[in-house]
Amino acid sequence: MAARAAAQDTPLVLEADRIVYDTRARRIEAVGNVRIRYRTVRIRSDYALADLDRQEVLIRGNVLLEQDGRRFAARMIRYDLRTERAVASDVRTVLDGIYYRAREVELRGSVVHALDALATVCDPAAPLFHVTAARVTVIPGQRLVAEGAELRVAGSRILALGRVEVPLRERPAERFGEAFPRPEVGYDATSGLWGAVRYPYRLGDVAGEAYVRYNAILGFEGYNRLSHPTWPLQLTIGILRDSENRTYEATEVRYAPPSFRPFALPASASLTLVAGYYRERVTGAEGPRLEGAAGLVWDPIRVGPRARARLAASLRAALYRDRTLIVPATGLGLTYRLDDRSSLGVSYSRTDVWGRTPFLFDAPSRADVLSVGYAYTTQELGLGAGVVYDFVPQHLKVTGSLRAEIPPDWRFGVALTYNATTSSFEDVDLTLEKRCDCLGVSLTYRIVRQELFFGVTFTPSPAIPANVPSPPD
């Protein structure tokens, strides 16, 4: 049976095995296989009672609600037809790849408010890692805010977190794991055996990260970083490391607004401004630096049915106490798809250096590079091979990579660079990864550089999709 009722000129449609309409009380009671449609909302349940005078619907019994692609399972929902506000109890849902369970949830527009909630990217049946909170606010695609939060591992409370905010704009499920303390362990010839902890925190609306590392040879080092959520400003104070693993002290302010499309061009532009004072431990050089960098990356250009061209350009300029540095760079690449799994690529890039810097950590190298490569990729296997020629030192290099998935949850990888001109390996990196539900553990050994790194990451559990409520009919 079906029934229709007017609600602010928008029809409320109820279908059920049995429908009773009380004309005096202006109530509609639906029992058995209930289906409700109202504006963008679709609901399925065992029972529903619509009060037309109060413009309110009570829905209970195996409730499934879908609105704007979001799905919720609940024991009971009270839905206000005038304000489109829903209050649900005993709720389960998955938003942005993160599983939530809550005693009570309020839905108002796209914002979700939950009380006595649990959030995890692990198997919800027995989550290895999860967060409980007195109150959680989720703005899908933007951010998650948990208040009165606690971090729990294997069911035991590890840490009281207070207020936690997780950005959901990029890789939301992975960012969920990054919002909590993460250990790191490694070894390199300069530092010896080392251990570190990254600890995210907040000062009001400002996001912070404290990093502390202890090296068996060099002792303690670390930094503190603050980022403003509205203004693209970042303040870093402490000891940092460059791409060659050399340490330097820095007090630095960085301004990096989101990329934009200038003058309606089919390209993305970026801008970064950096100001700070630095001191290098290796060279003893110290002083201020003011730097600006701009980049432009064109959208892929179609060249025939299987080929795509890429074009990019950048300019970096830095001012020091007694010198300047200007670094222009350009790049052009062409990718040709052989089939759905393999492709050929050729690219050319050039980097020039005008002036000089007193530091090693930001010293660029002039380069004039032509490279040709082949790539083969499937879900289980990835292969790559290439030839690179740098016209500046006149070096010919051969590169190769292998990624193999080993059932059930292992991954093995090799990446190498061989300099044919000097007859020596520049890099040979071995990686072994193991995934246990939502926890990823990786071990990387860089043979040539004599570096060992042990890392822990959090990725969405493959069991999460099974806990997504089925869409209502």
C-alpha positions in Angstrom: 0.0 0.0 0.0 1.1 3.6 -0.6 0.1 6.9 1.0 1.0 10.5 0.1 0.8 13.6 2.4 1.7 17.2 1.7 4.6 18.7 3.6 5.5 22.3 2.7 4.3 21.6 -0.9 6.6 18.6 -1.1 4.9 15.2 -1.0 5.9 12.7 1.6 5.5 9.2 0.1 5.0 6.2 2.3 4.8 2.6 1.1 4.2 -0.4 3.4 2.5 -3.8 3.7 -0.2 -2.1 5.9 -1.1 1.6 6.2 -3.7 3.1 8.5 -4.7 6.8 8.3 -6.3 8.4 11.4 -8.3 11.4 10.0 -9.1 13.0 13.4 -5.5 12.8 14.7 -4.1 13.4 11.2 -1.6 10.6 11.6 -0.4 7.9 9.2 0.8 4.6 10.6 2.9 2.3 8.3 3.8 -1.3 9.3 5.9 -3.9 7.5 8.5 -3.3 4.7 8.1 0.5 5.1 9.6 2.7 2.4 9.7 6.5 2.7 10.6 9.1 0.1 10.9 12.8 0.9 12.9 15.3 -1.1 16.5 13.8 -1.3 15.8 11.3 1.6 15.2 7.6 1.1 14.3 5.5 4.2 13.5 1.8 4.8 12.3 0.4 8.1 9.8 -1.9 9.8 7.6 0.8 11.2 6.8 4.5 10.7 4.3 7.0 12.3 3.8 10.3 10.5 2.2 13.2 12.5 1.0 15.6 9.8 0.2 18.4 12.2 3.6 18.4 13.9 5.3 17.6 10.5 7.3 14.8 12.2 7.9 11.2 11.3 8.9 8.5 13.8 10.7 5.6 12.2 12.0 2.5 14.0 13.1 -1.1 13.4 16.0 -1.9 11.1 16.1 1.7 9.8 18.2 2.5 6.7 18.5 6.1 5.6 20.1 7.5 2.5 20.6 11.2 1.7 23.0 12.7 -0.9 25.0 9.5 -1.2 25.4 9.1 2.6 23.9 6.0 4.3 23.0 5.4 7.9 21.8 2.3 9.8 19.9 3.1 13.0 17.5 1.6 15.5 15.2 4.7 15.5 14.9 8.1 13.8 12.8 11.1 14.4 12.6 13.2 11.3 11.3 16.8 11.1 9.8 17.5 7.7 10.0 21.3 8.0 13.7 21.6 9.0 14.9 18.3 7.5 16.6 17.6 10.8 16.9 14.0 11.8 17.8 12.6 15.2 18.8 8.9 15.2 19.8 6.4 17.9 22.2 3.5 17.8 23.7 4.6 14.5 26.3 2.9 12.2 27.7 4.6 9.1 30.8 5.0 6.9 31.8 8.5 5.8 35.0 9.2 3.7 36.2 5.7 4.3 35.9 6.0 8.1 33.6 3.8 10.1 31.4 5.4 12.9 29.2 4.0 15.6 27.3 6.3 17.9 24.6 6.3 20.6 22.9 9.3 19.0 23.4 11.2 15.8 21.9 14.5 14.6 21.7 15.1 10.9 21.3 18.7 9.8 22.1 19.4 6.1 25.5 17.9 5.4 26.8 18.1 9.0 26.8 15.1 11.3 26.8 15.5 15.1 27.3 12.3 17.1 27.3 11.6 20.9 29.2 8.8 22.6 30.9 7.8 19.3 33.5 5.4 18.0 35.5 6.1 14.9 38.0 3.7 13.2 39.5 2.7 9.9 39.9 -0.9 11.2 37.6 -3.9 11.1 34.6 -2.6 13.1 33.9 -6.1 14.5 37.2 -6.0 16.5 39.0 -2.8 15.8 42.8 -2.9 16.4 42.9 0.9 16.6 40.0 3.2 17.3 39.0 6.5 18.9 36.1 7.0 21.3 34.7 10.5 21.9 32.0 12.2 23.9 31.1 14.3 20.8 32.0 14.0 17.2 31.2 16.5 14.4 31.8 15.4 10.8 31.6 17.8 7.8 32.0 15.3 4.9 34.9 16.1 2.6 36.1 18.8 5.0 37.0 17.8 8.6 36.2 15.6 11.6 36.3 17.1 15.1 36.3 14.8 18.1 35.9 16.2 21.7 36.6 14.3 24.8 38.5 11.8 22.7 40.5 8.8 23.7 42.9 6.6 21.7 42.4 2.9 22.2 44.5 0.0 20.9 43.1 -3.6 21.1 40.4 -2.3 23.4 42.7 -0.7 26.0 42.9 3.1 26.5 46.4 4.3 25.5 46.0 8.1 25.5 43.5 10.8 26.4 43.5 13.2 23.4 41.1 15.9 24.4 40.1 17.6 21.2 41.2 16.1 17.8 40.6 17.5 14.3 41.2 15.4 11.2 41.2 17.0 7.7 39.0 15.1 5.2 39.9 16.9 2.0 42.6 14.5 0.8 43.0 10.8 1.7 40.5 11.1 4.6 41.0 7.5 5.9 44.8 7.8 5.8 44.7 11.2 7.4 42.6 9.7 10.3 45.6 7.6 11.2 48.0 10.5 10.8 46.1 12.5 13.4 47.5 10.4 16.3 51.0 9.7 17.7 53.1 7.5 15.3 56.4 5.9 16.2 59.3 5.6 13.7 62.5 3.5 14.0 65.6 3.4 11.8 69.3 3.3 11.2 71.8 5.3 9.2 75.5 5.6 9.2 75.5 9.2 10.4 73.0 9.0 13.2 73.3 5.3 14.2 70.2 3.6 15.5 67.4 6.1 16.0 63.8 6.2 17.3 61.3 9.0 16.8 57.7 10.0 17.6 55.4 12.3 15.7 52.8 13.8 18.1 49.9 15.9 16.5 48.1 18.3 18.8 46.0 21.5 18.7 46.2 25.0 20.2 42.6 26.2 19.8 42.0 26.2 16.0 45.8 26.0 15.2 47.1 22.5 14.3 50.5 21.5 15.7 53.0 18.7 15.3 55.8 17.9 17.7 58.6 15.7 16.4 61.2 14.2 18.8 64.0 11.9 17.6 66.8 10.3 19.5 70.0 9.3 17.6 72.5 6.9 19.2 75.4 9.0 17.8 74.0 12.5 17.5 71.7 12.6 20.5 68.3 14.4 20.6 66.8 16.5 17.8 63.3 17.6 16.9 61.0 20.4 15.9 57.7 22.0 16.5 55.3 23.0 13.7 52.2 25.1 13.8 49.7 25.5 10.9 46.8 27.9 10.7 43.6 26.3 9.4 42.3 29.4 7.5 45.5 31.3 6.5 48.0 29.1 4.6 50.7 29.9 7.2 53.1 27.5 8.8 55.7 28.2 11.6 58.5 25.7 12.2 61.1 25.9 14.9 63.7 23.2 15.6 66.2 20.9 13.8 65.3 19.7 10.3 66.9 17.3 7.8 67.5 17.8 4.1 67.2 15.3 1.3 70.7 14.0 2.0 69.8 13.4 5.7 71.9 16.4 6.9 70.6 18.3 9.9 70.2 22.1 10.2 68.5 24.4 12.7 65.7 26.6 11.4 63.1 29.2 12.5 60.9 29.4 9.5 57.6 30.9 8.4 56.0 29.5 5.2 53.1 30.8 3.2 51.6 28.4 0.7 48.1 29.1 -0.6 46.2 26.5 -2.5 47.0 26.0 -6.2 44.9 28.1 -8.6 44.2 28.5 -12.3 45.5 31.8 -13.5 43.9 33.9 -16.3 41.6 31.0 -17.2 44.5 29.0 -18.5 44.3 25.2 -18.7 47.0 25.0 -16.0 47.5 25.0 -12.3 49.7 27.5 -10.6 51.4 27.4 -7.2 53.1 30.0 -5.0 55.2 29.6 -1.9 56.9 32.3 0.2 59.4 31.3 2.9 61.3 33.5 5.4 63.6 32.3 8.2 66.9 32.1 10.0 69.0 29.0 9.6 72.2 27.4 10.9 73.9 24.4 9.4 75.8 22.1 11.7 78.0 20.6 9.1 79.3 23.8 7.5 78.7 26.2 10.4 77.0 28.6 7.9 74.2 30.7 9.4 72.0 33.6 8.4 68.6 34.7 7.2 66.9 33.6 4.0 63.9 35.0 2.1 62.7 32.8 -0.7 59.8 32.8 -3.2 58.9 30.0 -5.6 56.2 29.9 -8.4 55.2 26.9 -10.5 52.9 26.3 -13.4 51.7 22.8 -14.5 49.6 22.5 -17.7 46.7 20.1 -17.9 47.6 17.0 -19.9 47.5 17.7 -23.6 46.0 15.0 -25.8 48.3 14.0 -28.7 46.4 11.3 -30.6 44.2 8.6 -29.1 46.8 7.1 -26.9 49.4 9.8 -26.1 49.4 12.6 -23.5 51.9 15.5 -23.2 52.8 17.3 -20.0 54.4 20.7 -19.6 55.7 22.3 -16.4 57.8 25.4 -15.5 59.0 26.8 -12.2 61.1 29.7 -10.8 62.7 29.9 -7.4 64.5 33.0 -6.1 66.2 33.3 -2.7 67.9 36.3 -1.0 70.6 35.9 1.6 72.6 38.3 3.7 75.3 38.8 1.0 74.2 36.8 -2.1 71.2 35.8 -4.2 70.1 32.6 -5.9 67.8 32.1 -8.9 66.7 28.7 -10.1 64.5 28.4 -13.3 63.3 24.9 -14.3 61.3 23.5 -17.2 60.0 20.1 -18.0 58.3 18.3 -21.0 57.0 14.8 -21.0 55.1 12.5 -23.4 53.3 9.2 -22.3 52.1 6.7 -24.8 49.7 4.0 -23.7 50.5 0.6 -25.2 47.5 -1.0 -23.6 45.5 -0.9 -20.3 48.5 -2.2 -18.4 51.7 -0.8 -20.0 53.0 2.5 -21.3 56.1 4.2 -22.8 57.3 7.6 -21.7 59.9 10.1 -22.7 60.7 13.3 -20.9 63.2 16.2 -20.9 63.9 18.6 -18.0 66.4 21.4 -17.5 67.4 23.2 -14.3 69.7 26.3 -14.4 71.4 27.9 -11.4 72.2 31.6 -11.3 74.0 32.8 -8.2 74.8 30.8 -5.1 73.7 29.9 -1.6 75.7 29.8 1.7 73.9 26.6 2.7 73.9 22.9 1.6 70.3 22.1 2.5 68.9 24.4 -0.3 71.8 24.1 -2.8 70.4 23.2 -6.2 72.3 21.3 -8.9 72.3 22.3 -12.6 70.7 19.5 -14.7 69.9 18.8 -18.3 68.2 15.4 -18.4 66.7 13.3 -21.1 64.9 10.1 -20.0 63.0 7.2 -21.6 61.1 4.6 -19.7 58.6 1.7 -19.7 56.0 0.9 -17.1 53.8 -2.2 -16.6 51.2 -2.1 -13.8 48.5 -4.4 -12.5 47.0 -4.8 -9.1 49.5 -7.6 -8.3 52.6 -6.5 -10.1 54.4 -3.4 -11.1 57.5 -3.2 -13.4 59.5 -0.2 -14.5 62.7 0.3 -16.5 64.3 3.4 -17.8 67.4 5.1 -19.2 68.4 8.6 -18.1 71.1 10.8 -19.5 72.3 14.0 -17.8 74.1 16.2 -20.2 75.8 18.3 -17.4 78.1 15.6 -15.9 77.5 13.5 -19.1 76.4 10.5 -17.0 74.2 7.6 -18.4 72.1 5.9 -15.8 69.8 2.9 -15.8 66.8 2.7 -13.5 64.6 -0.2 -12.6 61.7 -1.0 -10.2 59.6 -4.0 -9.1 56.5 -4.2 -6.9 55.0 -7.5 -6.2 51.9 -8.4 -4.1 52.5 -11.7 -2.2 49.2 -13.2 -1.0 47.7 -12.8 1.4 49.0 -9.5 2.7 52.6 -9.0 1.8 54.2 -6.6 -0.7 57.8 -6.6 -1.9 59.6 -3.8 -3.7 62.9 -3.1 -5.3 64.1 0.2 -6.8 67.6 0.8 -8.2 69.7 3.3 -10.1 72.9 2.2 -11.8 75.4 4.8 -13.2 76.8 3.2 -16.3 79.4 6.0 -16.7 81.0 5.4 -13.3 80.1 1.7 -13.2 78.5 2.0 -9.8 75.1 1.7 -8.1 73.7 5.1 -6.8 70.7 3.6 -5.1 69.4 0.1 -4.3 66.3 0.2 -2.1 64.5 -2.9 -0.8 61.0 -2.6 0.8 59.0 -5.2 2.5 55.4 -4.4 3.7 52.9 -6.4 5.7 49.3 -5.4 6.2 47.3 -6.6 9.2 43.7 -5.3 8.7 44.1 -1.5 9.0 47.7 -1.6 10.1 50.5 -1.4 7.6 54.1 -2.2 8.7 57.0 -1.5 6.3 60.7 -2.1 6.4 63.0 -0.3 3.9 66.7 -0.9 3.5 68.7 1.5 1.3 71.8 -0.6 0.7 74.1 2.1 -0.9 73.2 4.8 1.6 73.3 2.3 4.5 69.9 3.4 5.8 67.2 1.3 7.4 63.7 2.6 8.2 60.8 0.9 10.0 57.4 2.6 9.6 53.8 2.2 10.6 50.8 3.5 8.6 47.1 3.2 8.8 45.0 2.3 5.8 41.3 1.5 5.5 40.4 -2.1 6.4 39.0 -4.2 3.6 36.3 -5.2 6.0 34.8 -1.7 6.2 32.7 -1.9 2.9 30.9 -4.9 4.4 29.7 -2.6 7.2 28.2 0.1 4.9 24.4 0.0 5.1 22.7 -1.3 2.0 20.9 1.4 0.1 17.1 1.6 0.7 14.9 0.4 -2.2 
